[in-house]
Amino acid sequence: MSFLGYRRPDGSVGIRNYVLVLPGGLISSKICEFVAGARTIITADIGSGRTKRDRETIARVLIGLGKNPNVASVIVHGVSLSAGYPELNPERLANQIAESKKSVEFISAKEYPDNLQVIERGIRVARQMVHDASKARRELVDDSNLSIAVKCGRSDATSGLAGNPVAGYLVDRVVEAGGIALFGETTEVIGAEHLVAKRAVTKEVGQALIDAVLAVEERAKNSGEDIRTINPIPANIAGGITTLEEKSLGAIAKSGTCPIQGVLKYGEIPPGKGLYFVDNWMTQMSIFPGYAAAGSTLLLYQMGGGGMLYDTLLSPSPGVVAPLMWATANRKAYQAARESIDFYSGTVIEGKESVEEAGERLCSLVQDIASGTMTKVETINYTDPVQMYLLDTPY
């Protein structure tokens, strides 16, 4: 397996070639509206009113997005309500992103006190950066340069029977080739955490995973809820799932069979190659920005149907700089949204393919997308606001 990617100065390989403008907000959005090929994060999680721990998480995500291999260069401007916090000081963000050896331009709010001047300067810089980035050419590289992240959602019976096992086959292939794969959703392993922990490379890693699950359960109980009684949700039950353990056993199948190298915080860049568990939340609007900040260049959402598929146009990528591909094994979901779904693995349930055969087909598609083919939702010129997984958020 191999693909055509963009080599970066730090040795990483991207599958897209963006200019990123941080930290977000009006100025970043206007720069990106004017300049083709520029991206920014749209979020209300800017740091004001947050704890120090939450501000550190926000900074980790912003810095990680800037370091993502899909980003050719970065603009950081100093106009932010949270710029006075040391964790979110824009010069600190710019300096840490620059450790990746890519071009980073800092636009000081002091030098350009009028926001319109900041926008004008940002547009000029972004245009030049995009033009420079366009000179890069894709090179043939092997799959050790892939960095993917997988999530499942709207889980139903098809998820555990075919969708997630096929996604797990892809994860195994990437890891065995020397690449990086991330999975998480701590709430989605409850009841099966002992099985996942057995795959840890050390007892310490296994215990860290168990501790993450216990912490999630404790936070739920502190809010007056027992997560083991409110999960699976009604949509999962409508899709044929009867217990939390049943849901978790299907969900962990997306992680494949390889050893787990470590447990990462939300938005944390893995220290090496291999498979990692990420302690994160379940919603796509928060999970995918964290995966992109951790360096994932391609995101996979393996969808069931959950008994209620209302939207036939699935959402674009919340990964900001990492494209999102949608997959499902649910025939009804695929028929309802095939203009947005990239991959269908219901053929396994239909007896037309084995998990391995469908997995090989998925691997080929991933190579194709990594080489430049757009995912179906990449063609949508729209971006939803994203959330960050902040542990101390009071609301």
PAMIMI-955793 format. One line per field, with one value per residue (C-alpha): x, y, z; residue in three letters. Coordinates in pm, 1 decimal, padded with zeros to 6 digits. Layout:
PAMIMI-955793
c1	[X; ...]
c2	[Y; ...]
c3	[Z; ...]
code	[ala; ...]
end
This chain:
PAMIMI-955793
c1	[00000.0; 00110.4; -00034.0; 00058.2; 00115.2; 00279.9; 00609.4; 00650.1; 00977.2; 00940.9; 00918.9; 00542.8; 00319.9; -00006.1; -00291.0; -00423.5; -00244.5; -00410.7; -00315.9; -00457.6; -00558.9; -00576.0; -00718.9; -01052.7; -01324.2; -01431.8; -01085.9; -00989.5; -01324.6; -01302.3; -00949.5; -01063.3; -01372.9; -01151.0; -00864.1; -00918.9; -00733.0; -00736.1; -00907.8; -00992.7; -01167.3; -01517.4; -01594.4; -01731.2; -01459.0; -01214.4; -01094.8; -01272.2; -01434.3; -01263.3; -01034.5; -00659.7; -00693.6; -00956.1; -00746.8; -00454.5; -00679.2; -00789.1; -00426.1; -00330.1; -00599.7; -00502.6; -00132.8; -00206.1; -00420.0; -00134.4; 00109.6; -00121.6; 00058.0; -00234.2; -00133.7; 00136.8; 00163.3; -00009.3; -00115.1; -00163.1; -00313.6; -00326.3; -00688.8; -00858.4; -01051.6; -00831.7; -00496.2; -00407.9; -00409.5; -00059.3; -00191.3; -00349.4; -00093.2; -00084.1; 00293.0; 00321.5; 00083.4; 00286.3; 00619.3; 00500.4; 00348.3; 00676.2; 00850.1; 00709.0; 00940.8; 00653.6; 00607.7; 00424.4; 00336.1; 00236.7; 00023.5; 00039.4; -00268.9; -00035.6; 00118.8; -00221.4; -00461.7; -00747.7; -00912.9; -00968.7; -00593.4; -00540.6; -00783.8; -00609.5; -00267.3; -00399.0; -00545.4; -00217.0; -00017.2; -00268.8; -00271.6; 00106.2; 00106.4; -00159.2; 00033.9; 00353.1; 00169.3; 00034.3; 00390.7; 00415.4; 00379.9; 00253.2; 00510.3; 00466.5; 00505.2; 00429.9; 00149.2; 00372.0; 00295.0; -00080.3; -00240.4; -00610.0; -00876.1; -01200.1; -01531.2; -01862.0; -02205.8; -02578.9; -02486.5; -02720.8; -02693.6; -02515.2; -02237.7; -02116.2; -02183.2; -02003.6; -01936.2; -01698.8; -01518.1; -01442.7; -01316.4; -01105.9; -00952.1; -00842.1; -00694.3; -00494.0; -00360.0; -00249.0; -00081.6; 00086.4; 00224.2; 00387.5; 00126.1; -00079.7; -00441.7; -00653.1; -00979.7; -01160.7; -01504.8; -01451.2; -01824.2; -01833.8; -01603.9; -01785.3; -01869.9; -01591.0; -01304.1; -01140.2; -01112.2; -00960.3; -00718.1; -00586.2; -00446.8; -00232.8; 00141.9; 00201.0; 00002.7; 00036.6; -00129.5; -00408.1; -00466.9; -00471.5; -00754.0; -00950.1; -00894.9; -01030.2; -01350.8; -01390.1; -01342.9; -01618.1; -01854.1; -01777.0; -01844.7; -02175.9; -02276.8; -02183.1; -02436.6; -02706.5; -02691.7; -02568.0; -02423.1; -02478.6; -02855.1; -02904.0; -02693.3; -02774.7; -02987.4; -03335.6; -03198.4; -02955.2; -03237.2; -03449.2; -03156.9; -03149.8; -02902.9; -03030.4; -02752.6; -02459.0; -02220.0; -02361.0; -02312.2; -01954.8; -01858.3; -01967.1; -01796.5; -01452.9; -01444.7; -01348.3; -01012.4; -00901.2; -00675.0; -00333.9; -00167.5; -00257.0; 00053.0; -00086.9; -00379.4; -00382.7; -00549.8; -00790.0; -00587.6; -00258.7; -00012.8; 00095.0; 00462.0; 00519.1; 00364.2; 00092.6; -00256.1; -00361.4; -00673.3; -00789.6; -00983.8; -01254.3; -01628.2; -01874.9; -02005.7; -01858.2; -01841.5; -01591.9; -01418.7; -01293.7; -01121.3; -00931.1; -00825.1; -00706.8; -00515.3; -00348.0; -00218.5; -00476.6; -00490.1; -00800.2; -01110.6; -01355.3; -01709.0; -01859.4; -02234.1; -02511.0; -02859.9; -02969.8; -03330.6; -03368.3; -03181.2; -03340.6; -03069.3; -02978.7; -02697.1; -02436.9; -02227.2; -01886.7; -01573.6; -01550.6; -01180.7; -01106.4; -00800.7; -00864.1; -01117.8; -01401.5; -01522.3; -01854.7; -01910.5; -02202.9; -02316.6; -02681.8; -02851.7; -03132.4; -02884.3; -02679.7; -02982.6; -03101.2; -02765.6; -02554.0; -02461.8; -02279.3; -02159.3; -01822.4; -01820.5; -02080.5; -01993.7; -02342.3; -02218.7; -02077.3; -02425.1; -02566.1; -02315.4; -02148.7; -01813.1; -01613.8; -01492.3; -01145.7; -01268.4; -01468.6; -01170.3; -00940.6; -01189.6; -01189.3; -00807.7; -00802.2; -01050.0; -00841.2; -00532.8; -00734.6; -00860.5; -00513.5; -00382.9; -00622.3; -00967.4; -01224.8; -01457.4; -01817.1; -01876.2; -01553.7; -01744.1; -01973.8; -01872.0; -01996.6; -01848.7; -02031.2; -01903.3; -01712.2; -01684.8; -01388.3; -01391.3; -01339.0; -01350.0; -01427.0; -01698.7; -01980.3; -02252.5]
c2	[00000.0; 00354.6; 00697.4; 01039.2; 01289.7; 01619.7; 01590.0; 01845.1; 01986.2; 01783.1; 01454.7; 01409.4; 01366.3; 01546.1; 01444.5; 01799.9; 02133.6; 02409.9; 02742.9; 02767.2; 03093.1; 03097.7; 03141.0; 03178.4; 03440.5; 03724.1; 03814.4; 03455.8; 03388.3; 03697.0; 03608.7; 03257.9; 03382.5; 03593.4; 03350.1; 03012.6; 02729.7; 02891.9; 02728.9; 02830.5; 02687.7; 02809.1; 02758.8; 02930.7; 02761.9; 03052.0; 03038.3; 03324.2; 03213.3; 02874.8; 02708.8; 02689.4; 02320.6; 02397.6; 02680.2; 02439.5; 02200.6; 02476.6; 02574.7; 02210.7; 02182.4; 02506.5; 02418.8; 02063.6; 02184.8; 02410.8; 02119.8; 01883.4; 01754.0; 01870.0; 02229.4; 02388.2; 02714.9; 02908.4; 03262.3; 03347.7; 03688.3; 03856.3; 03973.8; 03745.3; 03795.9; 03528.5; 03658.5; 03781.0; 03433.6; 03283.4; 02950.7; 03123.1; 03392.8; 03413.7; 03444.6; 03125.0; 02949.0; 03070.1; 02966.5; 02615.8; 02560.8; 02678.8; 02384.1; 02178.5; 02378.5; 02505.7; 02872.6; 03063.3; 03433.4; 03623.2; 03935.5; 04149.0; 04335.0; 04606.2; 04665.4; 04679.7; 04824.3; 04852.6; 04513.8; 04602.2; 04646.9; 04303.7; 04153.4; 04332.1; 04216.1; 03863.5; 03847.4; 03956.0; 03702.8; 03421.7; 03481.7; 03452.7; 03142.9; 02973.0; 03059.4; 02917.4; 02605.5; 02548.8; 02492.3; 02174.6; 01847.7; 01516.8; 01239.5; 00864.1; 00748.4; 00426.6; 00371.7; 00421.2; 00789.1; 00746.6; 00885.1; 00803.7; 00825.0; 00627.7; 00696.8; 00514.8; 00662.8; 00606.3; 00250.9; -00031.9; -00404.6; -00345.6; -00153.7; -00449.5; -00709.2; -00543.8; -00169.3; -00158.7; -00488.5; -00358.6; -00030.2; -00236.7; -00420.0; -00082.8; 00015.1; -00309.2; -00255.6; 00100.7; 00003.4; -00302.1; -00078.0; 00143.6; 00421.4; 00576.8; 00501.7; 00661.2; 00549.1; 00659.7; 00753.5; 00648.5; 00610.8; 00362.6; 00106.3; 00084.6; -00279.0; -00395.7; -00193.6; -00504.3; -00654.1; -00338.6; -00304.5; -00657.6; -00530.8; -00264.9; -00301.1; -00256.8; -00291.5; 00083.6; 00158.5; -00087.5; 00071.8; 00418.0; 00305.7; 00157.5; 00477.6; 00686.6; 00481.7; 00506.3; 00885.5; 00919.9; 00708.7; 00913.5; 01243.1; 01105.9; 00997.1; 01339.8; 01487.6; 01254.3; 01003.7; 00646.8; 00610.2; 00233.7; 00286.0; 00568.8; 00403.2; 00266.5; 00561.6; 00516.4; 00544.4; 00256.6; 00044.5; 00118.2; -00007.2; -00344.2; -00290.1; -00409.1; -00346.7; -00116.9; -00413.0; -00516.4; -00164.0; -00146.7; -00485.1; -00361.3; -00024.7; -00159.6; -00368.1; -00050.3; -00054.2; -00375.9; -00620.9; -00454.3; -00371.1; -00035.7; 00176.5; 00439.1; 00643.5; 01003.7; 01316.1; 01498.9; 01669.1; 01511.5; 01418.7; 01052.2; 01005.0; 00734.0; 00505.7; 00248.0; 00231.9; 00471.3; 00510.1; 00870.0; 00967.0; 01177.9; 01230.8; 01084.5; 01373.5; 01425.2; 01802.3; 01756.5; 01427.3; 01512.5; 01846.9; 01658.8; 01386.5; 01643.3; 01824.8; 01493.3; 01479.0; 01260.7; 01351.4; 01145.7; 01085.9; 00797.0; 00805.9; 00456.2; 00511.0; 00269.7; 00402.9; 00415.8; 00358.6; 00720.5; 00859.2; 01195.2; 01379.8; 01274.1; 01528.4; 01436.8; 01705.9; 01819.4; 01760.0; 01902.4; 01817.3; 02169.1; 02056.7; 01681.0; 01546.4; 01326.9; 01014.2; 00852.1; 00476.1; 00253.0; -00107.9; -00008.3; -00047.1; 00195.6; 00459.7; 00410.3; 00438.3; 00751.7; 00929.2; 00767.3; 01110.6; 01173.9; 00826.0; 00719.2; 00350.8; 00076.6; -00246.7; -00394.5; -00638.1; -00842.0; -00885.0; -00959.5; -01241.6; -01081.9; -01012.0; -01120.9; -00867.6; -00901.3; -00839.7; -00533.5; -00420.3; -00438.3; -00230.1; 00027.5; 00033.1; 00108.0; 00389.7; 00539.2; 00535.0; 00707.0; 00979.2; 01020.4; 01077.1; 01365.4; 01233.5; 01432.9; 01267.3; 01333.2; 01587.2; 01770.4; 01904.4; 02103.3; 02466.4; 02484.8; 02448.6; 02382.9; 02529.3; 02273.6; 02203.3; 02105.1; 01838.3; 02058.1; 01874.0; 02174.8; 02336.5; 02444.0; 02411.9]
c3	[00000.0; -00074.8; -00147.6; -00282.6; -00003.8; 00084.7; 00271.0; 00550.0; 00692.2; 01014.7; 00820.1; 00849.4; 00543.6; 00477.2; 00250.8; 00211.8; 00171.9; 00373.1; 00526.4; 00878.9; 01048.6; 01428.8; 01687.1; 01508.8; 01538.0; 01308.1; 01179.2; 01095.4; 00930.2; 00707.9; 00597.8; 00507.1; 00325.6; 00101.8; 00044.6; -00120.4; 00051.0; 00396.9; 00696.1; 01051.2; 01355.7; 01440.5; 01808.8; 02116.2; 02323.6; 02321.9; 02682.6; 02856.2; 03180.3; 03168.2; 03418.2; 03364.5; 03276.5; 03012.1; 02867.3; 02841.5; 02649.6; 02411.1; 02354.8; 02296.5; 02029.0; 01852.9; 01853.8; 01740.2; 01450.7; 01344.8; 01356.6; 01165.7; 00852.1; 00635.6; 00713.3; 00498.9; 00692.1; 00969.3; 01052.3; 01420.0; 01502.3; 01839.6; 01839.5; 02091.6; 02414.3; 02570.8; 02447.2; 02795.0; 02945.7; 02943.1; 02812.0; 02509.3; 02447.1; 02064.6; 02047.8; 02253.6; 02011.6; 01713.3; 01865.5; 01953.4; 01609.6; 01454.3; 01623.7; 01335.1; 01104.9; 00890.3; 00804.2; 01080.1; 01062.6; 01376.4; 01329.3; 01640.6; 01758.6; 01891.0; 01550.7; 01382.6; 01644.1; 01392.7; 01328.9; 00963.8; 00929.8; 01084.6; 00833.5; 00545.7; 00660.2; 00714.9; 00366.0; 00211.2; 00410.8; 00351.3; -00025.1; -00040.1; 00182.2; -00031.0; -00346.2; -00196.5; -00077.2; -00427.6; -00548.3; -00338.1; -00528.2; -00399.3; -00363.8; -00351.2; 00009.5; 00193.6; 00441.9; 00744.0; 00681.3; 00733.1; 01047.4; 01080.7; 01350.0; 01370.6; 01540.5; 01542.1; 01601.6; 01568.9; 01651.5; 01563.9; 01497.8; 01165.9; 01344.6; 01548.3; 01278.5; 00987.8; 00998.3; 01294.4; 01217.9; 00867.5; 01013.8; 01254.6; 00959.1; 00819.2; 01157.5; 01170.6; 00819.4; 00894.9; 01222.9; 01072.1; 00795.1; 01058.0; 01066.1; 01344.0; 01434.0; 01706.6; 01861.6; 02174.1; 02302.9; 02662.5; 02720.0; 02432.0; 02593.7; 02927.5; 02993.6; 02765.5; 02908.5; 03055.2; 02705.0; 02560.7; 02853.7; 02788.4; 02459.0; 02626.7; 02578.9; 02953.4; 03275.6; 03325.5; 02990.0; 03068.0; 03407.8; 03253.4; 03025.9; 03317.4; 03515.7; 03227.6; 03224.9; 03603.2; 03586.5; 03324.8; 03531.7; 03844.0; 03666.7; 03542.5; 03892.9; 04029.2; 03788.2; 03920.3; 03633.4; 03608.8; 03260.7; 03275.1; 03298.6; 03046.1; 02775.6; 02518.2; 02414.7; 02262.0; 01907.5; 01974.5; 02116.5; 01809.5; 01601.9; 01776.9; 02063.2; 02400.5; 02658.4; 02718.6; 02705.4; 02368.7; 02236.9; 02368.2; 02224.7; 01883.1; 01928.5; 02023.7; 01705.4; 01517.8; 01698.8; 01531.0; 01713.0; 01743.4; 02077.6; 02233.1; 02281.1; 02514.5; 02646.6; 02523.8; 02651.0; 02420.8; 02146.9; 02256.3; 01981.5; 02011.7; 02101.6; 01841.1; 01585.3; 01645.4; 01794.2; 02072.3; 02284.2; 02331.9; 02642.8; 02477.5; 02450.6; 02201.6; 01988.4; 01642.7; 01694.7; 01978.9; 01901.0; 01551.9; 01631.3; 01902.3; 01660.6; 01404.4; 01679.2; 01762.6; 01405.1; 01230.5; 00863.6; 00776.9; 00989.7; 00953.8; 01092.6; 01087.3; 01119.1; 01202.6; 01155.2; 01511.7; 01415.8; 01303.5; 01005.7; 00931.1; 00742.0; 00392.0; 00367.6; 00628.0; 00792.4; 00666.0; 00867.9; 01220.3; 01190.5; 01054.8; 00852.5; 00832.1; 00579.8; 00703.1; 00529.1; 00616.3; 00617.2; 00706.8; 00698.2; 00730.1; 00393.4; 00474.9; 00587.3; 00271.4; 00044.8; 00225.0; 00212.8; -00056.5; -00198.5; 00128.8; 00233.4; 00094.4; 00186.3; 00231.5; 00414.0; 00437.7; 00174.2; 00465.6; 00616.4; 00272.1; 00229.1; -00072.9; 00094.8; 00395.6; 00651.7; 00500.7; 00146.2; 00248.7; 00455.4; 00155.4; -00040.9; 00240.5; 00244.8; -00127.1; -00081.2; 00200.4; -00023.1; -00292.7; -00058.0; 00093.0; -00259.7; -00323.3; -00407.3; -00211.5; 00035.5; -00055.3; 00219.3; 00131.4; -00167.9; 00063.9; 00112.6; 00470.2; 00817.4; 01143.2; 01471.5; 01677.2; 02047.3; 02257.9; 02527.1; 02833.1; 03164.2; 03384.1; 03171.6; 03404.1; 03141.1]
code	[met; ser; phe; leu; gly; tyr; arg; arg; pro; asp; gly; ser; val; gly; ile; arg; asn; tyr; val; leu; val; leu; pro; gly; gly; leu; ile; ser; ser; lys; ile; cys; glu; phe; val; ala; gly; ala; arg; thr; ile; ile; thr; ala; asp; ile; gly; ser; gly; arg; thr; lys; arg; asp; arg; glu; thr; ile; ala; arg; val; leu; ile; gly; leu; gly; lys; asn; pro; asn; val; ala; ser; val; ile; val; his; gly; val; ser; leu; ser; ala; gly; tyr; pro; glu; leu; asn; pro; glu; arg; leu; ala; asn; gln; ile; ala; glu; ser; lys; lys; ser; val; glu; phe; ile; ser; ala; lys; glu; tyr; pro; asp; asn; leu; gln; val; ile; glu; arg; gly; ile; arg; val; ala; arg; gln; met; val; his; asp; ala; ser; lys; ala; arg; arg; glu; leu; val; asp; asp; ser; asn; leu; ser; ile; ala; val; lys; cys; gly; arg; ser; asp; ala; thr; ser; gly; leu; ala; gly; asn; pro; val; ala; gly; tyr; leu; val; asp; arg; val; val; glu; ala; gly; gly; ile; ala; leu; phe; gly; glu; thr; thr; glu; val; ile; gly; ala; glu; his; leu; val; ala; lys; arg; ala; val; thr; lys; glu; val; gly; gln; ala; leu; ile; asp; ala; val; leu; ala; val; glu; glu; arg; ala; lys; asn; ser; gly; glu; asp; ile; arg; thr; ile; asn; pro; ile; pro; ala; asn; ile; ala; gly; gly; ile; thr; thr; leu; glu; glu; lys; ser; leu; gly; ala; ile; ala; lys; ser; gly; thr; cys; pro; ile; gln; gly; val; leu; lys; tyr; gly; glu; ile; pro; pro; gly; lys; gly; leu; tyr; phe; val; asp; asn; trp; met; thr; gln; met; ser; ile; phe; pro; gly; tyr; ala; ala; ala; gly; ser; thr; leu; leu; leu; tyr; gln; met; gly; gly; gly; gly; met; leu; tyr; asp; thr; leu; leu; ser; pro; ser; pro; gly; val; val; ala; pro; leu; met; trp; ala; thr; ala; asn; arg; lys; ala; tyr; gln; ala; ala; arg; glu; ser; ile; asp; phe; tyr; ser; gly; thr; val; ile; glu; gly; lys; glu; ser; val; glu; glu; ala; gly; glu; arg; leu; cys; ser; leu; val; gln; asp; ile; ala; ser; gly; thr; met; thr; lys; val; glu; thr; ile; asn; tyr; thr; asp; pro; val; gln; met; tyr; leu; leu; asp; thr; pro; tyr]
end
